[in-house]
Amino acid sequence: MMETHRNNTGSKLGMWLFLLSEILLFGGLFILYSVYRFNHSQVFHLAAEALNRPLGTLNTLILLTSSLTMVLSIFFLKSRKPERSLFFLFLTIFLGLFFLFNKYFEWASKVHHGIYPNAPGLLERERGEVLFYGLYYSMTSLHGLHVLVGIGLLSVMFILILRGKINHERILPLENTGLYWHLVDIIWIFLFPLFYLMT
Amino acid sequence: MKSYIFVWLCLVVLTGVAVSVAGMDLAGWSVAVAMVIAFVKSGLILIYFMHLKEEEGFRLLRWMIPGVLAILILFIGLTFLDVAFR
C-alpha cells in the first residue's frame, strides 16, 4: 500500500501565508478609507452616526462567539469527541448565517432609504458621503463574501467529520478552516469601529 | 477549555468598552481608543484562538506577521506624507 505523504507544517504555513495576503488585501482598502476620512472627516463623522450601531454590535458579538464555538469544535475533535465537535461546528455555521442574515437586513434598510452604490439620491449628496457609503458597501460586502466562503468550508468540514474522514488523527483541514474563520473575525473587529464607532 | 471561555469573555467585555467609549465625547481620542481596542482583540484571537505561539512554523511567522504589518504601516505612512502635505 502506498503511503500518502502529508506535510502538516507546510500546510499550516501555506494557510498562514494566504491569511497574510488577505490582511494586505483588506489593508489596501483600509488605506483608502483612512485617506478619504482624512479628506472628509466631518462628513464621515455624520455618515457613521447614521449606521445602525446596535446591529453592528450584535454582529460583532455573533462573530466573536462563533470564534469560540470554532475553537471548541477543534478542541473536542482532538479529545476524540466527534459528536460534541459536530455540535459546536454546527453552532459556528449557524452563527455565520445569523451574521449574514443581519447584514442582509441592514443593507436592505439602507437600500430602502435610497442609499446604495450609484443611487440617484445618493449621488446628489456631498462627495464625502458618496465615498463613505461606497467604502461601506465594498468593504462590508467583501467581508460578507469571506463569511459566505467560510460557511461553505465549515459545511464541507461538517460532512467530512460525519464521514470520519477528518478525526483526531487527521485534524489539519479543520484547523486550517478554523484559522480562516478567525481571520474573518479579526477583519470584522477592524471594520466595526471604522464604520460604526468612530463618529 | 476554560481558558477559551475566559478569552471569549475578555473579547465581549472589550467590545462593550469600545461601544461605550464611542458613546462618550472624546473628540480626537475616540479613533485612538477604538483602534487600540481592536488591536488588543485581534491579539487575543491570534494568540489564544489561532494558537500562534504553538505553531510549528512559529519562528518564521514571528518575522512574517510583523513584516506584513510593517509593510502596511509603511504604505499608510507614505500615503499620508503625500495626502497631508499636498
Interface residues (C-beta under 8 A of the other chain):
Chain A: N8 T9 K12 L13 W16 L17 L20 I23 L24 G27 F30 I31 S34 V35 F38 N39 R53 T57 T60 L61 L64 T65 S67 L68 M70 V71 L72 F75 G178 L179 H182 D185 I186 I189 F190 F192 P193 Y196 L197 M198 T199
Chain B: M1 Y4 I5 V7 W8 L11 V12 T15 A18 V19 A22 S30 V31 A34 M35 I37 A38 K41 S42 I45 L46 F49 M50 E55 E56 G57 L60 L61 M64 I65 V68 I71 L72 F75 I76 T79 F80 V83 A84
